[in-house]
Amino acid sequence: MELSPRQRTALTAICDTFFPAENGIPSASALGAVDALLGAVALNPRAAERRQLAQLLALWDTAPLTALGGGGVRRFSALGQEERERVLLSWCDSRLPQRRAAFQALRKGSLMFSYMLPHPDGSPNPVWEQIGFPGPLGKWADAPPKPLKPLAIDRDTDLECDVVIVGSGAGGGTAAGVLAAAGLDVVILEMGGYYDDEDFDGSEHTALTGYYLGAPQASDDQSIGLLAGSALGGGTVVNYTTSFRTPDDVRDEWAGHGVPAFATEEYTQSLDAVTERLGVNLEHNDPSGRDRKVRDGCLALGWHIDAMPRNVRGCDQGKECGYCGLGCRLGAKQSVTKTWIADAAGAGARIVVNVRAERVIVDGGAARGVEARTLDGHRVTVRSRAVVAACGSLHTPALLRRSGLGNANIGRHLKLHPVTVVFGVYDDEVRPWEGTMQALYSDQHRDLDNGYGVKYETGPAQPHLALGFVPWRSGRAHRELMEALPFTTPLGVLVRDRDGGEVRVGRDGEPVIRYRLSDYDLAHMRTGIDGAAQIHEAAGAKRIYASHSRWVAYEPGRDGDRARFMADADAAGYGAGQCPLGSFHIMGSSRMGGSPATSACDPTGQTWDVRDLVVCDGSAFPTASGVNPMISIESIAHMNARALAARLA
């Protein structure tokens, strides 16, 4: 993305205000964050969003805009650090959600690259030592070579098969294994690349720019950040291995939406097949320092605490495991790449990576293939007897819309399991980036109303994950919070959202996410914030603070109490940009159901609009699962793929 000198001056000043040079630590721009941020923006397929940033930067370093932020009649770049911070905080605390959204986008982009990048000379980023973070692990010397061989596409290509699958994550990968095992000729199309043990080096920058979905990374108002995998194997390559079966009450709820199979042995058989193939077990649950704090707090309160089921074999549950969200160097994580896709490839399935599906070919009301294009611009046309849409809950509805499907429910009923974090700072070292990814959880407040409530989970806190939630009130104050990271436990409050949002499709064919917490879901999140504070206090935290953009904190027994903490949280607000949220679970935007009036797909996952077009990913969920969704996604894909195989046979 090319900037004018004025625009670059503005962006440099913004980045350096968020991450200033201090005590031998270079500024954001000196570390290369400006160019890295521009490189990430350039990859955003939405030209409108790139233009919005360019327009903002063109105005930013002008006296009128600085005056609007309370900086006087001077250019932003001419102000001192404290004055620039006051201008940024005027955007952070603005009554206008658009200004708060701009602040959050600039904050996350500036800080993320400042903490992720190595020093320009190739040495470790000096901020890593300052905050106690060891940095990337490096590649595993004894990692085996990649076993799969995707097709090399170096020209326009035509392929034929029985079923073409768009997407290779938990849903697409599982469907591929089932369909290929049934003797069908399968082609898998994956937008991301193929990465395996030999590629993973524990680098946040390598992972986030290589193995994760680049854009969209947030809802349109920046109220909730999104994290989704984009590689062969999708999110199963980088997720936390947490492997909950679909709860029985959720299965009954889904059956009540017109899909009776969810409450029958048919779905149970798929759950059993998935958990067996992934090797789900309770034998790799040594609690990390983070988990031990959560356990101590829950036990002191008399609250529920239990072990996480995980799909791993030979996991070290220590230093390696904490980096597993950046790719498992040991190959312990049983992703679909190592299971279902390996099975499919062994049965003759062909794989194409770095290719984007543009539309489903519809002939006579039935799906008969896919038109796609590689990142290098080569056309790939796959003719088939059926199509499986498994692009994930953001891109599946976009693909269906680009293909001409008109059902009103496509894109609606989006569920995100919105997460906020309450941090506890302890006297003893926790080293939150180490240890089992997720070993324990609490369902104390799972059922606050008719099966809806919150789940308490902690997770590894490399800087890139902490930064999404750690409040920024000044460069110095933020650095102090990050310096305390080795002693900090993040406790996630995961809401089973009832009301959700939607995925719209822009004129450019790309997904646009619109989402806001309803009052109903917000009440549950507020209960969870209070509950997380109780857990930290019972575990002995010396300071507890929330993710709100305004400073919301207390020090038990020394400064304030939980009542004041919650009053401050309420005063800070929960709207867009006021209480940053994240989502790792994206579901429900092309849901299955019993009627085209209420769902996008029939009870077998086939779209109501087009025959032989079957959805096999998290977008098929009738409602939010309330638990980490990987096992549910794979089980739905397994069930729907079995039904498709039977029809095609």
Secondary structure as the mmCIF struct_conf table of DSSP 4:
data_model
#
loop_
_struct_conf.conf_type_id
_struct_conf.id
_struct_conf.beg_label_comp_id
_struct_conf.beg_label_asym_id
_struct_conf.beg_label_seq_id
_struct_conf.end_label_comp_id
_struct_conf.end_label_asym_id
_struct_conf.end_label_seq_id
HELX_RH_AL_P HELX_RH_AL_P1 PRO A 5 PHE A 18
BEND BEND1 PHE A 19 PHE A 19
STRN STRN1 GLU A 22 GLU A 22
TURN_TY1_P TURN_TY1_P1 ASN A 23 GLY A 24
STRN STRN2 ILE A 25 ILE A 25
HELX_LH_PP_P HELX_LH_PP_P1 PRO A 26 SER A 27
TURN_TY1_P TURN_TY1_P2 ALA A 28 GLY A 32
HELX_RH_AL_P HELX_RH_AL_P2 ALA A 33 ALA A 42
TURN_TY1_P TURN_TY1_P3 LEU A 43 LEU A 43
BEND BEND2 PRO A 45 PRO A 45
HELX_RH_AL_P HELX_RH_AL_P3 ALA A 47 TRP A 60
TURN_TY1_P TURN_TY1_P4 ASP A 61 ASP A 61
BEND BEND3 THR A 62 THR A 62
HELX_RH_AL_P HELX_RH_AL_P4 ALA A 63 LEU A 68
TURN_TY1_P TURN_TY1_P5 GLY A 69 GLY A 70
BEND BEND4 GLY A 71 GLY A 71
BEND BEND5 VAL A 73 ARG A 74
HELX_RH_3T_P HELX_RH_3T_P1 PHE A 76 ALA A 78
BEND BEND6 LEU A 79 LEU A 79
HELX_RH_AL_P HELX_RH_AL_P5 GLN A 81 CYS A 92
TURN_TY1_P TURN_TY1_P6 ASP A 93 ASP A 93
BEND BEND7 ARG A 95 ARG A 95
HELX_RH_AL_P HELX_RH_AL_P6 PRO A 97 MET A 116
BEND BEND8 LEU A 117 LEU A 117
HELX_LH_PP_P HELX_LH_PP_P2 PRO A 118 HIS A 119
TURN_TY1_P TURN_TY1_P7 PRO A 120 ASP A 121
BEND BEND9 GLY A 122 SER A 123
HELX_LH_PP_P HELX_LH_PP_P3 PRO A 124 ASN A 125
HELX_RH_AL_P HELX_RH_AL_P7 PRO A 126 ILE A 131
TURN_TY1_P TURN_TY1_P8 GLY A 132 GLY A 132
TURN_TY1_P TURN_TY1_P9 ALA A 141 ASP A 142
HELX_LH_PP_P HELX_LH_PP_P4 ALA A 143 LYS A 146
HELX_LH_PP_P HELX_LH_PP_P5 PRO A 150 ALA A 152
BEND BEND10 ARG A 155 ARG A 155
STRN STRN3 THR A 157 GLU A 160
BEND BEND11 ASP A 162 ASP A 162
STRN STRN4 VAL A 163 VAL A 166
BEND BEND12 GLY A 169 GLY A 169
HELX_RH_AL_P HELX_RH_AL_P8 ALA A 170 ALA A 181
TURN_TY1_P TURN_TY1_P10 ALA A 182 GLY A 183
STRN STRN5 VAL A 186 LEU A 189
BEND BEND13 MET A 191 GLY A 192
STRN STRN6 GLY A 193 GLY A 193
HELX_RH_3T_P HELX_RH_3T_P2 ASP A 197 ASP A 199
HELX_RH_AL_P HELX_RH_AL_P9 GLU A 204 GLY A 210
TURN_TY1_P TURN_TY1_P11 TYR A 211 TYR A 211
STRN STRN7 TYR A 212 TYR A 212
BEND BEND14 ALA A 215 ALA A 215
STRN STRN8 ALA A 218 ALA A 218
TURN_TY1_P TURN_TY1_P12 ASP A 220 ASP A 221
BEND BEND15 GLN A 222 SER A 223
STRN STRN9 ILE A 224 LEU A 226
STRN STRN10 GLY A 229 GLY A 229
STRN STRN11 ALA A 231 ALA A 231
TURN_TY1_P TURN_TY1_P13 LEU A 232 GLY A 233
HELX_RH_3T_P HELX_RH_3T_P3 GLY A 234 VAL A 237
TURN_TY1_P TURN_TY1_P14 VAL A 238 VAL A 238
BEND BEND16 ASN A 239 ASN A 239
STRN STRN12 THR A 242 THR A 242
HELX_LH_PP_P HELX_LH_PP_P6 PHE A 244 PRO A 247
HELX_RH_AL_P HELX_RH_AL_P10 ASP A 248 ALA A 255
TURN_TY1_P TURN_TY1_P15 GLY A 256 GLY A 258
HELX_RH_3T_P HELX_RH_3T_P4 PRO A 260 ALA A 263
BEND BEND17 THR A 264 THR A 264
HELX_RH_AL_P HELX_RH_AL_P11 GLU A 265 ARG A 277
TURN_TY1_P TURN_TY1_P16 LEU A 278 GLY A 279
STRN STRN13 ASN A 281 ASN A 281
BEND BEND18 LEU A 282 HIS A 284
HELX_RH_AL_P HELX_RH_AL_P12 GLY A 289 LEU A 301
TURN_TY1_P TURN_TY1_P17 GLY A 302 GLY A 302
STRN STRN14 ASP A 306 ALA A 307
HELX_LH_PP_P HELX_LH_PP_P7 MET A 308 PRO A 309
STRN STRN15 ARG A 310 ARG A 310
STRN STRN16 VAL A 312 VAL A 312
BEND BEND19 ARG A 313 GLY A 314
BEND BEND20 GLY A 318 GLY A 318
HELX_RH_AL_P HELX_RH_AL_P13 LYS A 319 GLY A 322
TURN_TY1_P TURN_TY1_P18 TYR A 323 TYR A 323
HELX_RH_3T_P HELX_RH_3T_P5 CYS A 324 LEU A 326
TURN_TY1_P TURN_TY1_P19 ARG A 329 LEU A 330
BEND BEND21 GLY A 331 GLY A 331
STRN STRN17 LYS A 333 LYS A 333
TURN_TY1_P TURN_TY1_P20 VAL A 336 THR A 339
HELX_RH_AL_P HELX_RH_AL_P14 TRP A 340 GLY A 346
TURN_TY1_P TURN_TY1_P21 ALA A 347 GLY A 348
STRN STRN18 ARG A 350 VAL A 352
BEND BEND22 ASN A 354 ASN A 354
STRN STRN19 VAL A 355 ASP A 363
TURN_TY1_P TURN_TY1_P22 GLY A 364 GLY A 365
STRN STRN20 ALA A 366 THR A 374
TURN_TY1_P TURN_TY1_P23 LEU A 375 ASP A 376
BEND BEND23 GLY A 377 GLY A 377
STRN STRN21 ARG A 379 ARG A 383
BEND BEND24 ARG A 385 ARG A 385
STRN STRN22 ALA A 386 ALA A 389
BEND BEND25 CYS A 391 CYS A 391
HELX_RH_AL_P HELX_RH_AL_P15 GLY A 392 ARG A 402
TURN_TY1_P TURN_TY1_P24 SER A 403 GLY A 404
TURN_TY1_P TURN_TY1_P25 ALA A 408 GLY A 411
BEND BEND26 HIS A 413 HIS A 413
STRN STRN23 LEU A 414 LYS A 415
STRN STRN24 VAL A 419 VAL A 425
BEND BEND27 ASP A 427 ASP A 428
TURN_TY1_P TURN_TY1_P26 PRO A 432 TRP A 433
BEND BEND28 GLU A 434 GLY A 435
BEND BEND29 MET A 437 GLN A 438
STRN STRN25 LEU A 440 SER A 442
TURN_TY1_P TURN_TY1_P27 GLN A 444 HIS A 445
BEND BEND30 ARG A 446 ARG A 446
BEND BEND31 LEU A 448 LEU A 448
STRN STRN26 ASP A 449 ASP A 449
TURN_TY1_P TURN_TY1_P28 ASN A 450 GLY A 451
STRN STRN27 TYR A 452 TYR A 452
STRN STRN28 VAL A 454 THR A 458
HELX_RH_AL_P HELX_RH_AL_P16 PRO A 463 LEU A 467
TURN_TY1_P TURN_TY1_P29 GLY A 468 PHE A 469
BEND BEND32 VAL A 470 VAL A 470
BEND BEND33 ARG A 473 SER A 474
HELX_RH_AL_P HELX_RH_AL_P17 GLY A 475 GLU A 483
TURN_TY1_P TURN_TY1_P30 ALA A 484 ALA A 484
HELX_RH_3T_P HELX_RH_3T_P6 LEU A 485 PHE A 487
STRN STRN29 THR A 488 VAL A 495
BEND BEND34 ARG A 498 ASP A 499
STRN STRN30 GLY A 501 GLY A 501
STRN STRN31 GLU A 502 VAL A 505
TURN_TY1_P TURN_TY1_P31 ARG A 507 ASP A 508
BEND BEND35 GLY A 509 GLY A 509
STRN STRN32 PRO A 511 ARG A 514
HELX_RH_AL_P HELX_RH_AL_P18 ASP A 519 ALA A 539
TURN_TY1_P TURN_TY1_P32 GLY A 540 GLY A 540
BEND BEND36 LYS A 542 LYS A 542
STRN STRN33 ARG A 543 ALA A 546
BEND BEND37 SER A 547 SER A 547
BEND BEND38 SER A 549 ARG A 550
STRN STRN34 ALA A 553 TYR A 554
STRN STRN35 GLU A 555 GLU A 555
TURN_TY1_P TURN_TY1_P33 PRO A 556 ARG A 558
STRN STRN36 ASP A 559 ASP A 559
HELX_RH_AL_P HELX_RH_AL_P19 ARG A 562 ALA A 572
BEND BEND39 GLY A 575 GLY A 575
TURN_TY1_P TURN_TY1_P34 ALA A 576 GLN A 578
BEND BEND40 CYS A 579 CYS A 579
STRN STRN37 LEU A 581 SER A 583
BEND BEND41 PHE A 584 PHE A 584
STRN STRN38 MET A 587 MET A 587
TURN_TY1_P TURN_TY1_P35 SER A 589 SER A 590
STRN STRN39 MET A 592 MET A 592
BEND BEND42 GLY A 594 GLY A 594
TURN_TY1_P TURN_TY1_P36 PRO A 596 THR A 598
BEND BEND43 ALA A 600 ALA A 600
STRN STRN40 CYS A 601 CYS A 601
TURN_TY1_P TURN_TY1_P37 PRO A 603 THR A 604
BEND BEND44 GLY A 605 GLY A 605
STRN STRN41 GLN A 606 THR A 607
BEND BEND45 TRP A 608 VAL A 610
STRN STRN42 ARG A 611 ARG A 611
TURN_TY1_P TURN_TY1_P38 ASP A 612 ASP A 612
STRN STRN43 LEU A 613 VAL A 615
BEND BEND46 ASP A 617 ASP A 617
HELX_RH_3T_P HELX_RH_3T_P7 GLY A 618 ALA A 620
BEND BEND47 PRO A 622 THR A 623
BEND BEND48 GLY A 626 VAL A 627
HELX_RH_AL_P HELX_RH_AL_P20 MET A 630 LEU A 648
#
